Amino acid sequence: MIPEDDPRVAPVGHPAPPWMVNYADLMSELVCFFVILYALSAALSKDMQKASQEVQEMIKEGKMQGEVKIDKEGMRITLEEQSEVAFFESGKAELTDAMRSQMDKLAPVLRDLSRKFDIVVEGHTDNVPIYTRQFASNWELSTARSTNVVKLLLENRFDPKRLAAVGYGDNHPIVPNNSEINRKKNRRVVFFIKNTPYPEAKSAAAASGGEKITVSAENAAVPEPAVPATDPAGAENAGAQAPPEEAPAEASPAEEAAPQPAEN
């Protein structure tokens, strides 16, 4: 034990040693540094950076309209409808020729990303209500549209385990739905490239390394035939055959002469 009057002991209210200030400042800077690294983990990915540049070049050349954003969760590629280009017909989920043309340009970029990252296709609509025999609300409409986009990617030989479809309806507008131009901006398709894979991928890999239990047909237990409780002979009479059933009685002449009901 160090006595209280030892100069190495700092009493309550006594200032800390001078080196403590520099040490605390260094620890704070390290924490900020690692927080920034985590936030920029997606931005530091070379694959996402390359894909972002390719999509931005196509947007600048006028081949498609939209934007690309990268954050700590991943990258979002947003395709917006132009004045003369409609991705879907009003109230329908089938892809138009214009949307298929956009997907032909974007598919090579997404295919390279799908080898390492999961891709979630988000469907968004405007706030115009819909109630048809096929779609009861914008929820169903947006989900069906994103699902059809995923089906198109599957036709291009994308890995199914890397794709997902989700519909948000009109609940996430980027601009107010107060004009036709703004409603076209809200009718969009977003490709969310996740920075982290689906969690089941790790659990499945861990489960594959476990032991496998195999039960063969030879080791399987075969139950013995049950012996009736009323049999006084017990096991000796277990193999005896049951007496044959009596043959049904022959029908009387009156019953044979009776007319039978006709089939419908």
MILO-149959 format. One record per residue (C-alpha): residue number from 1; residue in one letter; x, y, z. Coordinates in Angstrom, 3 decimals. Each point is the difference from the previous one (the first is absolute). Example, Ala and Ser with C-alpha at 12.3 -4.5 7.8 and 13.67 -1.06 7.14 Angstrom:
<drenvexs>
1, a, 12.300, -4.500, 7.800
2, s, 1.370, 3.440, -0.660
</drenvexs>
This chain:
<drenvexs>
1, m, 0.000, 0.000, 0.000
2, i, 1.207, 3.493, -0.813
3, p, -0.392, 2.451, 2.898
4, e, -2.246, 2.994, -0.527
5, d, 2.828, 2.496, 0.534
6, d, 1.979, -1.532, -2.884
7, p, 0.471, 2.581, -2.805
8, r, -1.107, -2.589, -2.594
9, v, -3.509, 0.013, 1.473
10, a, -2.207, 2.810, -1.335
11, p, -2.629, 1.033, 2.558
12, v, -3.527, 0.936, -0.998
13, g, 0.013, 3.346, -1.808
14, h, 3.694, -0.219, -0.779
15, p, 0.818, 0.601, -3.722
16, a, 0.970, -3.010, -2.072
17, p, 3.559, -0.454, -1.234
18, p, 0.905, 2.034, -3.104
19, w, 0.379, -3.106, -2.175
20, m, -3.647, -0.962, 0.623
21, v, -1.222, 2.842, -2.221
22, n, 1.962, -1.202, -3.027
23, y, -0.993, -3.614, 0.646
24, a, -3.714, 0.810, 0.190
25, d, 0.248, 2.108, -3.163
26, l, 1.695, -2.873, -1.843
27, m, -2.702, -2.472, 1.046
28, s, -2.738, 2.362, -1.208
29, e, 1.688, 0.388, -3.376
30, l, 0.328, -3.773, -0.384
31, v, -3.700, -0.479, 0.717
32, c, -0.917, 2.622, -2.614
33, f, 2.367, -1.628, -2.479
34, f, -1.606, -3.441, 0.299
35, v, -3.499, 1.486, -0.167
36, i, 0.922, 1.698, -3.274
37, l, 1.452, -3.245, -1.352
38, y, -3.244, -1.811, 0.803
39, a, -2.092, 2.719, -1.637
40, l, 2.144, -0.081, -3.135
41, s, 0.312, -3.770, -0.231
42, a, -2.283, -0.079, -3.045
43, a, 1.645, 3.050, -1.533
44, l, 3.423, -1.639, 0.336
45, s, -1.156, -3.056, -1.957
46, k, 1.690, 0.017, -3.387
47, d, -2.838, -1.950, -1.600
48, m, -2.615, 2.519, 1.133
49, q, 2.178, 2.927, -1.025
50, k, 0.437, -1.463, -3.474
51, a, -3.719, -0.709, -0.355
52, s, -0.872, 3.498, 1.227
53, q, 2.242, 1.597, -2.621
54, e, -1.453, -2.136, -2.794
55, v, -3.592, 0.885, 0.924
56, q, 0.811, 3.694, 0.387
57, e, 1.562, 0.028, -3.458
58, m, -3.159, -1.511, -1.487
59, i, -2.075, 2.633, 1.804
60, k, 2.211, 2.810, -1.348
61, e, -0.229, -1.389, -3.526
62, g, -3.810, 0.007, 0.256
63, k, -0.385, -3.764, -0.263
64, m, -2.000, -0.050, 3.245
65, q, -1.368, 2.408, 2.569
66, g, 0.602, -0.392, 3.707
67, e, 2.698, 0.242, 2.626
68, v, 2.533, -2.064, 1.921
69, k, 0.669, 0.300, 3.738
70, i, 2.440, -1.847, 2.256
71, d, -0.275, -0.114, 3.780
72, k, 1.003, -2.315, 2.837
73, e, -2.780, -2.477, -0.889
74, g, 0.948, -0.342, -3.657
75, m, -0.778, 1.559, -3.357
76, r, -3.374, 1.040, -1.425
77, i, -0.565, 0.341, -3.736
78, t, -3.252, 1.843, -0.685
79, l, -1.688, -0.098, -3.397
80, e, -2.557, 2.756, -0.551
81, e, -2.567, 0.234, -2.770
82, q, 0.667, 2.637, -2.630
83, s, -2.643, 2.101, -1.724
84, e, -0.159, -2.320, -3.011
85, v, 1.093, -3.216, 1.751
86, a, -2.304, -2.065, 2.232
87, f, 1.265, -3.054, 1.829
88, f, -3.502, -1.412, 0.492
89, e, -3.411, 0.741, -1.424
90, s, -2.478, 1.702, 2.305
91, g, -1.388, -2.502, 2.515
92, k, 2.007, -2.904, -1.442
93, a, 3.132, -1.855, 1.062
94, e, 1.298, -1.237, -3.360
95, l, 3.288, 1.546, -1.115
96, t, -0.196, 2.220, -3.052
97, d, 2.494, -0.119, -2.855
98, a, 1.613, 3.167, 1.350
99, m, 0.591, -1.649, 3.385
100, r, 1.446, -3.110, -1.630
101, s, 2.372, 2.238, -1.968
102, q, 1.116, 1.657, 3.240
103, m, 0.543, -3.383, 1.622
104, d, 2.107, -1.213, -2.943
105, k, 2.404, 2.861, 0.679
106, l, 0.017, -0.437, 3.777
107, a, 0.076, -3.814, 0.172
108, p, 3.772, -0.379, -0.689
109, v, 0.803, 2.376, 2.866
110, l, -2.345, -1.784, 2.387
111, r, 1.290, -3.439, -1.012
112, d, 3.535, 0.907, 1.078
113, l, -1.298, 1.273, 3.350
114, s, -2.214, -3.058, 0.584
115, r, 3.063, -2.225, 0.253
116, k, 0.872, 1.563, 3.374
117, f, -3.023, 1.984, 1.173
118, d, -3.746, -0.525, 0.431
119, i, -2.289, 2.109, -2.179
120, v, -3.437, 1.105, 1.207
121, v, -2.359, 1.395, -2.653
122, e, -2.316, 2.630, 1.478
123, g, -3.256, 1.021, -1.676
124, h, -1.483, 3.462, 0.616
125, t, -3.211, 1.600, -1.296
126, d, -1.697, 3.379, 0.187
127, n, -2.913, 0.783, 2.303
128, v, -2.757, -0.544, -2.560
129, p, -2.234, -2.663, 1.602
130, i, -0.660, -3.224, -1.856
131, y, -2.616, -2.680, 0.547
132, t, -0.312, -2.605, -2.743
133, r, -0.705, -3.712, -0.156
134, q, 3.752, -0.667, -0.171
135, f, 1.372, 2.653, 2.387
136, a, -1.912, 1.179, 3.032
137, s, 2.466, 2.767, 0.883
138, n, 3.348, 1.505, -0.916
139, w, 1.642, -2.541, 2.317
140, e, -0.897, -2.890, -2.276
141, l, 0.773, 2.009, -3.129
142, s, 3.498, 1.029, 1.121
143, t, 0.803, -3.514, 1.204
144, a, -1.128, -1.547, -3.285
145, r, 2.100, 2.468, -1.971
146, s, 3.156, -0.693, 1.991
147, t, -0.647, -3.739, -0.286
148, n, -0.211, 0.257, -3.789
149, v, 3.323, 1.842, -0.041
150, v, 1.544, -2.836, 2.039
151, k, -1.448, -2.536, -2.450
152, l, 1.682, 1.874, -2.840
153, l, 3.324, -0.188, 1.838
154, l, -0.501, -3.720, 0.529
155, e, -0.507, -0.391, -3.742
156, n, 3.452, 1.570, -0.378
157, r, 1.471, -2.784, 2.173
158, f, 0.349, 1.881, 3.262
159, d, 0.534, -2.025, 3.171
160, p, -3.445, -0.325, 1.673
161, k, 1.447, 0.054, 3.524
162, r, 1.411, 3.481, -0.683
163, l, -3.331, 1.563, -1.023
164, a, -3.029, 1.241, 1.914
165, a, -3.108, 2.049, -0.831
166, v, -1.798, 2.449, 2.281
167, g, -2.810, 2.502, -0.534
168, y, -0.400, 3.268, 1.909
169, g, -3.048, 1.360, -1.810
170, d, -0.275, 3.783, 0.292
171, n, 1.456, 0.188, 3.525
172, h, 3.482, 1.257, -0.953
173, p, -0.397, 2.876, -2.475
174, i, 3.116, 1.983, -0.873
175, v, -2.036, 3.076, -1.012
176, p, -3.578, 1.093, 0.802
177, n, -2.664, -1.589, -2.198
178, n, -1.429, 3.360, -1.010
179, s, 0.662, -0.132, -3.754
180, e, 0.318, -2.519, -2.798
181, i, 3.748, 0.616, -0.254
182, n, 0.498, -0.750, 3.694
183, r, -2.205, -3.078, -0.164
184, k, 2.217, -1.353, -2.779
185, k, 3.026, 0.486, 2.224
186, n, -1.698, -1.931, 2.786
187, r, -0.848, -2.854, -2.371
188, r, 3.455, -1.484, 0.130
189, v, 1.972, -3.208, 0.362
190, v, 2.900, -0.122, 2.448
191, f, 2.754, -2.612, -0.020
192, f, 1.424, -0.245, 3.500
193, i, 3.374, -1.745, 0.048
194, k, 0.500, -1.051, 3.623
195, n, 3.407, 0.356, 1.572
196, t, -0.533, -3.077, 2.201
197, p, -1.192, -3.396, -1.289
198, y, -3.088, -1.791, 1.202
199, p, 0.666, -1.391, 3.515
200, e, -1.065, -3.548, -0.895
201, a, 3.032, -0.349, -2.258
202, k, 2.309, -0.164, 3.022
203, s, -2.233, -2.331, 1.998
204, a, -0.365, -2.373, -2.962
205, a, 3.776, -0.117, -0.454
206, a, 0.476, -0.763, 3.685
207, a, -2.670, -2.704, -0.067
208, s, 1.623, -1.716, -2.971
209, g, 3.124, -0.679, 2.068
210, g, -1.895, -1.843, 2.722
211, e, -0.362, -3.718, 0.422
212, k, -2.487, -1.932, -2.104
213, i, -2.086, -2.765, 1.552
214, t, -0.990, -2.784, -2.383
215, v, -2.478, -2.726, 0.878
216, s, 0.196, -3.107, -2.199
217, a, -2.853, -2.361, -0.695
218, e, 1.892, -2.867, 1.630
219, n, 0.350, 1.813, 3.329
220, a, -3.570, 1.185, 0.096
221, a, -2.131, -1.700, 2.647
222, v, -2.889, -2.053, -1.357
223, p, -2.983, -0.218, 2.368
224, e, -1.254, -3.474, 0.831
225, p, -3.599, -0.842, -0.810
226, a, -2.305, 0.647, 2.898
227, v, -1.670, -2.940, 1.715
228, p, -3.704, 0.405, 0.846
229, a, -0.647, 0.218, 3.717
230, t, -2.893, -2.500, -0.202
231, d, 2.191, -2.737, -1.499
232, p, 0.594, -2.534, 2.813
233, a, 2.772, -1.740, -1.885
234, g, 2.118, 3.134, -0.139
235, a, 2.968, -0.047, -2.353
236, e, -0.631, -3.561, -1.166
237, n, -3.245, 0.986, -1.735
238, a, 1.397, 3.309, -1.306
239, g, 0.822, -1.525, -3.389
240, a, -3.337, -1.781, -0.385
241, q, -2.129, 1.147, -2.865
242, a, -3.397, 1.547, 0.579
243, p, -2.968, -2.051, -1.130
244, p, -1.272, 0.887, -3.443
245, e, -2.924, 2.336, -0.194
246, e, -3.353, -1.474, -0.868
247, a, -1.215, 0.536, -3.520
248, p, -2.873, 2.431, -0.349
249, a, -3.417, -1.556, -0.135
250, e, -1.564, -0.407, -3.396
251, a, -2.756, 2.406, -0.870
252, s, -3.515, -1.302, 0.135
253, p, -2.060, -0.255, -3.196
254, a, -2.180, 2.879, 1.183
255, e, 3.049, 2.243, 0.429
256, e, 1.331, -1.000, -3.432
257, a, -3.292, 0.868, -1.610
258, a, -0.153, 3.430, 1.661
259, p, 0.888, 2.875, -2.436
260, q, 3.339, 1.770, 0.618
261, p, 0.277, 3.900, -0.036
262, a, 1.462, 1.419, -3.199
263, e, 3.315, 1.969, 0.123
264, n, -0.038, 3.766, -0.795
</drenvexs>
